[in-house]
Structure formats: C-alpha cells, structure tokens
Amino acid sequence: MHCLPQPTWPWSLKSPRHRWVATSASNYPIYASHGIEEYWIADIDRETLVVHRQPRGKTYVEVSQYSGDASIAPLAAPQEVVAVRDIFN
C-alpha cells in the first residue's frame, strides 16, 4: 500500500518569478486523490489566497479566491481565523 503523509493544512506559494512554482500548483491532483480535504495556494504576486476544498477524484469541487480584508479559517482548525492581508505582510 502506498501512503502519503497527510498535512493538516497544505498550501503552496505561487510566483511566476520562481521556477519551482509551476510544480507546486500542480500538486492538487495528488492531494485530492488522497483525500486531503483542503489545499491553499498563496499567490504572492497578486496577494491572493486560492483555497481548494471538497476533493472528488483528482480535483476539488470548491475553489475560492480570497484577497485584501477577507478572512478564512482552515477546515482542520476553524478557530484559527487568518486575515489574508496578514499572510502577505
């Protein structure tokens, strides 16, 4: 049996200025297919948080973008509300 570690809060940084970014955003099929409930991508150039939730097969049903004064909490720790602006400051 092949098992992947299940992080409680997976997320990646995305920036076109960095080569490694092209692969970081493409990890979501792996996370979705292994049942990772939530995957966050922080787009540092646009100061936007892209949140993938509700895995189904190799994709996520819910994909939302947050920026500016928006706040969000990870599903694994709903009491840990994060202001998007604080992530980029």
N, C-alpha and C positions, 0 to 999 in steps of 0.2 A: 504494500500500500504506500502511495506517495503522499506525504503530508507537507503542507506549507505552514509556517508559523502564522498565527492569526493575530496581527496587531489590533489593538482595540481602537486605534484612531489613525488609519493610514492616510497619508496625504503626500503630495509632491510639490516641488517648486517648479514653476514653468517660466522660462525666459528665452526668447529667441536668440539672445546673446550667448547662450551656453549650449554646446553640442549635446550634452547628456540629456537635455530636456526632451528631445524627440522620443526617447525610450521611456521616460518617466510617465508621461501621459498615456502611453500605450499599455501600461500595466493593468488597466481596469478590466480587461477580459479575464486575466488570471485571477484577480481579486473576486470578480463577480462569480466566476465558475467555481470558486472555492467557498462561496457563501459569505464573503466579507460584506457586512451589512452597509458599510459606508466608506467612501473614498473621497478625500478632499484634495483639490489641486489649487495651490496658491499661485496665481499668475502675477508675478511681481512687477512686470512692466505696466500692466493695466490696473494693478491694485484691486484685483477681483478674486474672489474665492468661488471656485466651481465645486459643488458638492454633488456627488453621485450616491444615490440611495436605492434601495429595493432591488437587489440583484435578481436577475432572471436569465438563466443560461450564462452566456458570456457577455452580458451587457447589464446596464442599470436602467430601470424603468423611469426613475425620477432623477433628473439632472437640473439643478438650480444654480443660479449665479447670484452672488452677494457682493456688494461693494459699499464704500462710504460709511454711513452711520448704521448700516444693518448689523444685526447681531444674530448669532447662531450658536447652538449647543450640539455637541456630538451625541449621537444616539446612545452610546455607551456610558455617557456621563451628562445627562440632561441638566444637571445643576451647574455645570461648568459653562456658563454662557460667555461667548467670546465676541467682542466687538471687532468687526472686520478691519476697521481702521487701525486698531491696535496691533494687528498681525503685521502690518506693513510699516509701522513706526518704530 
